[in-house]
C-alpha cells in the first residue's frame, strides 16, 4: 500500500468591496479580497489548510493591503463587513512605486488617474497629462 501526499500553496478570491478613496494613492476605487494558504493533498484531494493570510488589492494603484485575520474569516464565510481605516495595513510590495498616469479634460479641467476615455463630468475626450 502506498499514499500519494503533497503540499501546495493556493489562493482563493473572497469578493470585492467598493470603497471611496484609496488610502495609498488617493483615487476612487474598490478592494478585491483574497486569501492565501498552504494545504495538504491526499491522493490529490485537499484535506487540510493552514497558514491562512488575508489580503486586499486596490483596483486603482494595485497596492496590496494585509487584512486582519478576524475580518478575513468573516469574508471567507460570506459575511458583509464594514472597514475602518485601521483595518488595512500596507505590505511591502513593489506596487507602491506604481502611479497610474493622470488624465485631464481640456474642456472642464477635471483630473483623474482612472482609465477613462471620456470625462465623467462633461463627456469630452480626456488626454494624458505630460507629467503622468
Backbone as JSON Lines, residues from 0, in Angstrom:
{"i":0,"aa":"X","n":[0.85,-1.17,0.0],"ca":[0.0,0.0,0.0],"c":[0.9,1.24,0.0]}
{"i":1,"aa":"X","n":[0.48,2.25,-0.72],"ca":[1.23,3.49,-0.75],"c":[0.26,4.66,-0.74]}
{"i":2,"aa":"X","n":[0.77,5.81,-0.28],"ca":[-0.02,7.03,-0.2],"c":[0.6,8.07,-1.11]}
{"i":3,"aa":"X","n":[-0.23,8.83,-1.75],"ca":[0.24,9.97,-2.53],"c":[-0.13,11.22,-1.73]}
{"i":4,"aa":"X","n":[0.89,11.85,-1.18],"ca":[0.7,13.02,-0.33],"c":[1.46,14.19,-0.95]}
{"i":5,"aa":"X","n":[0.89,15.35,-0.86],"ca":[1.56,16.53,-1.38],"c":[1.2,17.78,-0.6]}
{"i":6,"aa":"X","n":[2.07,18.77,-0.7],"ca":[1.83,20.09,-0.13],"c":[1.79,21.09,-1.27]}
{"i":7,"aa":"X","n":[0.88,22.0,-1.2],"ca":[0.79,23.04,-2.22],"c":[0.29,24.32,-1.58]}
{"i":8,"aa":"X","n":[0.57,25.44,-2.22],"ca":[0.03,26.71,-1.77],"c":[-1.09,27.11,-2.72]}
{"i":9,"aa":"X","n":[-2.03,27.85,-2.22],"ca":[-3.17,28.23,-3.03],"c":[-3.65,29.62,-2.73]}
{"i":10,"aa":"X","n":[-4.62,30.03,-3.53],"ca":[-5.22,31.35,-3.38],"c":[-6.71,31.22,-3.67]}
{"i":11,"aa":"X","n":[-7.51,31.92,-2.87],"ca":[-8.96,31.9,-3.06],"c":[-9.46,33.34,-3.05]}
{"i":12,"aa":"X","n":[-10.23,33.71,-4.08],"ca":[-10.83,35.05,-4.13],"c":[-12.02,35.09,-3.18]}
{"i":13,"aa":"X","n":[-12.12,36.19,-2.42],"ca":[-13.18,36.32,-1.42],"c":[-14.22,37.37,-1.75]}
{"i":14,"aa":"X","n":[-14.05,38.05,-2.86],"ca":[-15.05,39.05,-3.25],"c":[-14.47,40.45,-3.34]}
{"i":15,"aa":"X","n":[-15.35,41.38,-3.65],"ca":[-14.97,42.77,-3.87],"c":[-15.85,43.68,-3.04]}
{"i":16,"aa":"X","n":[-15.25,44.73,-2.51],"ca":[-15.98,45.74,-1.75],"c":[-15.65,47.1,-2.33]}
{"i":17,"aa":"X","n":[-16.67,47.92,-2.55],"ca":[-16.44,49.28,-3.02],"c":[-15.88,50.12,-1.89]}
{"i":18,"aa":"X","n":[-15.05,51.06,-2.25],"ca":[-14.54,51.99,-1.25],"c":[-14.54,53.38,-1.84]}
{"i":19,"aa":"X","n":[-14.43,54.36,-1.02],"ca":[-14.47,55.72,-1.51],"c":[-13.12,56.17,-2.06]}
{"i":20,"aa":"X","n":[-12.13,56.27,-1.19],"ca":[-10.84,56.79,-1.6],"c":[-9.74,55.88,-1.09]}
{"i":21,"aa":"X","n":[-8.81,55.52,-1.95],"ca":[-7.69,54.66,-1.59],"c":[-6.77,55.41,-0.63]}
{"i":22,"aa":"X","n":[-6.4,54.77,0.45],"ca":[-5.52,55.41,1.43],"c":[-4.1,55.54,0.91]}
{"i":23,"aa":"X","n":[-3.75,54.83,-0.15],"ca":[-2.39,54.87,-0.69],"c":[-2.22,55.95,-1.75]}
{"i":24,"aa":"X","n":[-3.11,55.96,-2.78],"ca":[-2.92,56.9,-3.9],"c":[-3.93,58.03,-3.93]}
{"i":25,"aa":"X","n":[-5.0,57.93,-3.13],"ca":[-6.0,58.99,-3.1],"c":[-7.04,58.91,-4.2]}
{"i":26,"aa":"X","n":[-7.05,57.86,-5.0],"ca":[-8.02,57.71,-6.07],"c":[-9.23,56.9,-5.61]}
{"i":27,"aa":"X","n":[-10.32,57.05,-6.33],"ca":[-11.52,56.27,-6.06],"c":[-11.33,54.87,-6.63]}
{"i":28,"aa":"X","n":[-11.73,53.86,-5.9],"ca":[-11.57,52.5,-6.4],"c":[-12.31,51.5,-5.56]}
{"i":29,"aa":"X","n":[-11.94,50.23,-5.71],"ca":[-12.57,49.15,-4.94],"c":[-11.47,48.25,-4.4]}
{"i":30,"aa":"X","n":[-11.83,47.41,-3.45],"ca":[-10.9,46.45,-2.87],"c":[-11.3,45.04,-3.29]}
{"i":31,"aa":"X","n":[-10.35,44.29,-3.79],"ca":[-10.56,42.89,-4.17],"c":[-9.87,42.03,-3.12]}
{"i":32,"aa":"X","n":[-10.64,41.27,-2.36],"ca":[-10.11,40.48,-1.26],"c":[-9.75,39.08,-1.71]}
{"i":33,"aa":"X","n":[-8.66,38.53,-1.15],"ca":[-8.27,37.15,-1.42],"c":[-7.53,36.59,-0.23]}
{"i":34,"aa":"X","n":[-7.46,35.27,-0.19],"ca":[-6.79,34.55,0.88],"c":[-5.7,33.67,0.27]}
{"i":35,"aa":"X","n":[-4.54,33.62,0.91],"ca":[-3.5,32.67,0.51],"c":[-3.39,31.63,1.62]}
{"i":36,"aa":"X","n":[-2.98,30.41,1.24],"ca":[-2.9,29.33,2.22],"c":[-1.97,28.24,1.73]}
{"i":37,"aa":"X","n":[-1.62,27.35,2.64],"ca":[-0.9,26.13,2.33],"c":[-1.85,24.98,2.62]}
{"i":38,"aa":"X","n":[-1.82,23.94,1.79],"ca":[-2.75,22.83,2.01],"c":[-2.08,21.48,1.8]}
{"i":39,"aa":"X","n":[-2.6,20.49,2.5],"ca":[-2.17,19.11,2.39],"c":[-3.09,18.39,1.41]}
{"i":40,"aa":"X","n":[-2.49,17.69,0.45],"ca":[-3.26,16.91,-0.51],"c":[-3.02,15.42,-0.26]}
{"i":41,"aa":"X","n":[-4.09,14.67,-0.2],"ca":[-4.01,13.22,-0.05],"c":[-4.71,12.62,-1.26]}
{"i":42,"aa":"X","n":[-3.96,11.95,-2.11],"ca":[-4.48,11.44,-3.38],"c":[-5.11,12.58,-4.2]}
{"i":43,"aa":"X","n":[-4.44,13.72,-4.22],"ca":[-4.83,14.91,-4.97],"c":[-6.13,15.56,-4.47]}
{"i":44,"aa":"X","n":[-6.56,15.19,-3.27],"ca":[-7.76,15.78,-2.68],"c":[-7.32,16.68,-1.52]}
{"i":45,"aa":"X","n":[-7.72,17.97,-1.53],"ca":[-7.34,18.86,-0.43],"c":[-7.95,18.38,0.9]}
{"i":46,"aa":"X","n":[-7.1,18.22,1.9],"ca":[-7.56,17.7,3.19],"c":[-7.51,18.73,4.3]}
{"i":47,"aa":"X","n":[-6.47,19.54,4.31],"ca":[-6.26,20.44,5.44],"c":[-5.57,21.7,4.96]}
{"i":48,"aa":"X","n":[-6.06,22.87,5.4],"ca":[-5.45,24.16,5.05],"c":[-4.9,24.82,6.31]}
{"i":49,"aa":"X","n":[-3.75,25.44,6.18],"ca":[-3.18,26.21,7.29],"c":[-2.39,27.38,6.72]}
{"i":50,"aa":"X","n":[-1.85,28.18,7.6],"ca":[-1.09,29.37,7.21],"c":[-1.94,30.31,6.35]}
{"i":51,"aa":"X","n":[-3.19,30.5,6.75],"ca":[-4.09,31.37,6.0],"c":[-3.72,32.83,6.27]}
{"i":52,"aa":"X","n":[-3.64,33.61,5.21],"ca":[-3.4,35.05,5.31],"c":[-4.38,35.73,4.38]}
{"i":53,"aa":"X","n":[-4.88,36.87,4.82],"ca":[-5.92,37.58,4.08],"c":[-5.37,38.91,3.57]}
{"i":54,"aa":"X","n":[-5.69,39.22,2.31],"ca":[-5.18,40.43,1.67],"c":[-6.29,41.12,0.89]}
{"i":55,"aa":"X","n":[-6.07,42.39,0.6],"ca":[-6.95,43.18,-0.26],"c":[-6.08,43.92,-1.26]}
{"i":56,"aa":"X","n":[-6.49,43.9,-2.53],"ca":[-5.78,44.63,-3.57],"c":[-6.64,45.8,-4.01]}
{"i":57,"aa":"X","n":[-6.05,46.97,-4.05],"ca":[-6.74,48.17,-4.5],"c":[-6.79,48.18,-6.03]}
{"i":58,"aa":"X","n":[-7.96,48.47,-6.59],"ca":[-8.1,48.45,-8.05],"c":[-7.45,49.65,-8.72]}
{"i":59,"aa":"X","n":[-7.24,50.74,-7.99],"ca":[-6.72,51.95,-8.61],"c":[-5.19,51.92,-8.76]}
{"i":60,"aa":"X","n":[-4.46,51.52,-7.73],"ca":[-3.0,51.56,-7.79],"c":[-2.36,50.18,-7.57]}
{"i":61,"aa":"X","n":[-3.19,49.14,-7.46],"ca":[-2.73,47.76,-7.28],"c":[-1.94,47.54,-5.99]}
{"i":62,"aa":"X","n":[-2.11,48.41,-5.01],"ca":[-1.47,48.23,-3.71],"c":[-2.12,47.06,-2.99]}
{"i":63,"aa":"X","n":[-1.31,46.25,-2.33],"ca":[-1.83,45.12,-1.58],"c":[-1.77,45.45,-0.09]}
{"i":64,"aa":"X","n":[-2.91,45.3,0.56],"ca":[-3.03,45.56,1.99],"c":[-3.24,44.23,2.71]}
{"i":65,"aa":"X","n":[-2.65,44.09,3.89],"ca":[-2.91,42.93,4.72],"c":[-4.17,43.2,5.54]}
{"i":66,"aa":"X","n":[-5.04,42.21,5.64],"ca":[-6.32,42.35,6.34],"c":[-6.25,41.59,7.66]}
{"i":67,"aa":"X","n":[-6.87,42.14,8.68],"ca":[-6.94,41.49,9.98],"c":[-7.54,40.09,9.82]}
{"i":68,"aa":"X","n":[-6.94,39.05,10.44],"ca":[-7.45,37.68,10.26],"c":[-8.92,37.49,10.64]}
{"i":69,"aa":"X","n":[-9.38,38.21,11.66],"ca":[-10.79,38.07,12.06],"c":[-11.73,38.58,10.96]}
{"i":70,"aa":"X","n":[-11.38,39.72,10.35],"ca":[-12.17,40.24,9.23],"c":[-12.08,39.3,8.03]}
{"i":71,"aa":"X","n":[-10.9,38.73,7.82],"ca":[-10.72,37.79,6.71],"c":[-11.6,36.57,6.86]}
{"i":72,"aa":"X","n":[-11.71,36.05,8.09],"ca":[-12.57,34.88,8.31],"c":[-14.03,35.24,8.07]}
{"i":73,"aa":"X","n":[-14.42,36.46,8.43],"ca":[-15.8,36.9,8.14],"c":[-16.04,36.94,6.63]}
{"i":74,"aa":"X","n":[-15.08,37.45,5.89],"ca":[-15.21,37.48,4.42],"c":[-15.26,36.06,3.85]}
{"i":75,"aa":"X","n":[-14.46,35.17,4.42],"ca":[-14.43,33.79,3.94],"c":[-15.78,33.09,4.15]}
{"i":76,"aa":"X","n":[-16.47,33.46,5.22],"ca":[-17.8,32.89,5.49],"c":[-18.89,33.57,4.67]}
{"i":77,"aa":"X","n":[-18.55,34.65,3.97],"ca":[-19.52,35.35,3.14],"c":[-20.27,36.46,3.86]}
{"i":78,"aa":"X","n":[-19.82,36.83,5.04],"ca":[-20.48,37.89,5.8],"c":[-20.11,39.25,5.24]}
{"i":79,"aa":"X","n":[-21.01,40.21,5.4],"ca":[-20.71,41.58,4.99],"c":[-19.97,42.27,6.13]}
{"i":80,"aa":"X","n":[-18.96,43.04,5.77],"ca":[-18.17,43.75,6.78],"c":[-18.12,45.23,6.45]}
{"i":81,"aa":"X","n":[-17.83,46.02,7.46],"ca":[-17.56,47.44,7.26],"c":[-16.12,47.68,7.68]}
{"i":82,"aa":"X","n":[-15.39,48.33,6.81],"ca":[-13.98,48.57,7.05],"c":[-13.76,49.92,7.7]}
{"i":83,"aa":"X","n":[-12.81,49.98,8.6],"ca":[-12.36,51.24,9.17],"c":[-10.93,51.47,8.67]}
{"i":84,"aa":"X","n":[-10.44,52.68,8.72],"ca":[-9.08,52.94,8.21],"c":[-7.99,52.09,8.86]}
{"i":85,"aa":"X","n":[-8.18,51.66,10.09],"ca":[-7.17,50.85,10.77],"c":[-7.21,49.38,10.43]}
{"i":86,"aa":"X","n":[-8.2,48.93,9.64],"ca":[-8.33,47.51,9.32],"c":[-7.36,47.04,8.24]}
{"i":87,"aa":"X","n":[-6.86,47.95,7.43],"ca":[-5.95,47.59,6.33],"c":[-4.55,48.07,6.65]}
{"i":88,"aa":"X","n":[-3.57,47.2,6.47],"ca":[-2.18,47.53,6.74],"c":[-1.38,47.33,5.46]}
{"i":89,"aa":"X","n":[-0.62,48.35,5.06],"ca":[0.17,48.25,3.83],"c":[1.23,47.17,3.96]}
{"i":90,"aa":"X","n":[1.46,46.46,2.88],"ca":[2.53,45.47,2.83],"c":[3.67,46.04,2.0]}
{"i":91,"aa":"X","n":[4.83,45.45,2.11],"ca":[5.97,45.9,1.31],"c":[5.95,45.19,-0.02]}
{"i":92,"aa":"X","n":[5.29,45.8,-0.99],"ca":[5.28,45.22,-2.34],"c":[5.69,46.28,-3.33]}
{"i":93,"aa":"X","n":[6.08,45.86,-4.48],"ca":[6.6,46.77,-5.49],"c":[5.54,47.68,-6.08]}
{"i":94,"aa":"X","n":[4.26,47.37,-5.86],"ca":[3.21,48.2,-6.45],"c":[3.14,49.58,-5.81]}
{"i":95,"aa":"X","n":[3.85,49.79,-4.68],"ca":[3.87,51.12,-4.1],"c":[4.53,52.12,-5.05]}
{"i":96,"aa":"X","n":[5.45,51.63,-5.87],"ca":[6.15,52.53,-6.78],"c":[5.31,52.88,-8.0]}
{"i":97,"aa":"X","n":[4.25,52.13,-8.27],"ca":[3.43,52.35,-9.46],"c":[2.45,53.49,-9.22]}
{"i":98,"aa":"X","n":[2.41,54.44,-10.11],"ca":[1.44,55.51,-10.07],"c":[0.82,55.61,-11.44]}
{"i":99,"aa":"X","n":[-0.49,55.33,-11.56],"ca":[-1.11,55.36,-12.89],"c":[-1.04,56.75,-13.5]}
{"i":100,"aa":"X","n":[-1.07,56.84,-14.83],"ca":[-0.99,58.14,-15.48],"c":[-2.22,59.0,-15.16]}
{"i":101,"aa":"X","n":[-2.01,60.3,-15.21],"ca":[-3.11,61.22,-14.95],"c":[-3.7,61.68,-16.28]}
{"i":102,"aa":"X","n":[-5.03,61.78,-16.31],"ca":[-5.75,62.24,-17.48],"c":[-6.43,63.56,-17.16]}
{"i":103,"aa":"X","n":[-6.46,64.46,-18.14],"ca":[-7.02,65.8,-17.95],"c":[-8.05,66.09,-19.03]}
{"i":104,"aa":"X","n":[-9.17,66.68,-18.62],"ca":[-10.17,67.11,-19.58],"c":[-9.86,68.55,-20.0]}
{"i":105,"aa":"X","n":[-9.68,68.77,-21.3],"ca":[-9.39,70.12,-21.8],"c":[-10.6,71.04,-21.69]}
{"i":106,"aa":"X","n":[-11.79,70.46,-21.61],"ca":[-13.0,71.27,-21.58],"c":[-13.31,71.82,-20.19]}
{"i":107,"aa":"X","n":[-13.34,70.93,-19.17],"ca":[-13.72,71.38,-17.82],"c":[-12.57,71.34,-16.81]}
{"i":108,"aa":"X","n":[-11.41,70.78,-17.19],"ca":[-10.25,70.76,-16.3],"c":[-10.24,69.61,-15.31]}
{"i":109,"aa":"X","n":[-11.18,68.68,-15.41],"ca":[-11.24,67.54,-14.48],"c":[-9.99,66.68,-14.62]}
{"i":110,"aa":"X","n":[-9.41,66.28,-13.48],"ca":[-8.21,65.43,-13.47],"c":[-8.55,64.1,-12.82]}
{"i":111,"aa":"X","n":[-8.04,62.99,-13.39],"ca":[-8.29,61.67,-12.82],"c":[-7.13,60.75,-13.14]}
{"i":112,"aa":"X","n":[-6.94,59.73,-12.31],"ca":[-5.96,58.68,-12.59],"c":[-6.67,57.39,-13.02]}
{"i":113,"aa":"X","n":[-8.0,57.43,-13.07],"ca":[-8.76,56.28,-13.59],"c":[-8.57,56.19,-15.09]}
{"i":114,"aa":"X","n":[-8.75,55.01,-15.64],"ca":[-8.53,54.78,-17.06],"c":[-9.81,55.05,-17.85]}
{"i":115,"aa":"X","n":[-10.22,56.32,-17.88],"ca":[-11.41,56.73,-18.64],"c":[-10.98,57.26,-20.0]}
{"i":116,"aa":"X","n":[-11.8,57.04,-21.0],"ca":[-11.57,57.64,-22.32],"c":[-12.25,59.0,-22.39]}
{"i":117,"aa":"X","n":[-13.43,59.09,-21.75],"ca":[-14.19,60.33,-21.76],"c":[-14.36,60.84,-20.33]}
{"i":118,"aa":"X","n":[-14.44,62.15,-20.19],"ca":[-14.58,62.8,-18.89],"c":[-15.9,62.41,-18.23]}
{"i":119,"aa":"X","n":[-15.86,61.95,-16.97],"ca":[-17.1,61.59,-16.28],"c":[-17.94,62.81,-15.88]}
{"i":120,"aa":"X","n":[-17.36,64.01,-15.95],"ca":[-18.11,65.22,-15.59],"c":[-18.82,65.84,-16.78]}
{"i":121,"aa":"X","n":[-18.1,65.98,-17.93],"ca":[-18.71,66.69,-19.06],"c":[-18.83,65.84,-20.33]}
{"i":122,"aa":"X","n":[-18.17,64.68,-20.38],"ca":[-18.32,63.8,-21.52],"c":[-17.35,64.02,-22.67]}
{"i":123,"aa":"X","n":[-16.46,65.0,-22.54],"ca":[-15.48,65.24,-23.6],"c":[-14.3,64.28,-23.47]}
{"i":124,"aa":"X","n":[-13.52,64.15,-24.54],"ca":[-12.37,63.25,-24.59],"c":[-11.29,63.71,-23.6]}
{"i":125,"aa":"X","n":[-10.73,62.77,-22.85],"ca":[-9.63,63.07,-21.93],"c":[-8.31,62.91,-22.65]}
{"i":126,"aa":"X","n":[-7.3,63.67,-22.23],"ca":[-5.96,63.5,-22.79],"c":[-5.03,63.14,-21.64]}
{"i":127,"aa":"X","n":[-3.97,62.44,-21.96],"ca":[-2.99,62.03,-20.96],"c":[-2.11,63.21,-20.6]}
{"i":128,"aa":"X","n":[-1.9,63.43,-19.31],"ca":[-1.07,64.51,-18.83],"c":[0.37,64.28,-19.24]}
{"i":129,"aa":"X","n":[1.11,65.34,-19.51],"ca":[2.5,65.23,-19.89],"c":[3.37,64.8,-18.7]}
{"i":130,"aa":"X","n":[2.97,65.13,-17.47],"ca":[3.75,64.75,-16.29],"c":[3.55,63.29,-15.96]}
{"i":131,"aa":"X","n":[2.34,62.69,-16.27],"ca":[1.99,61.35,-15.85],"c":[2.53,60.28,-16.65]}
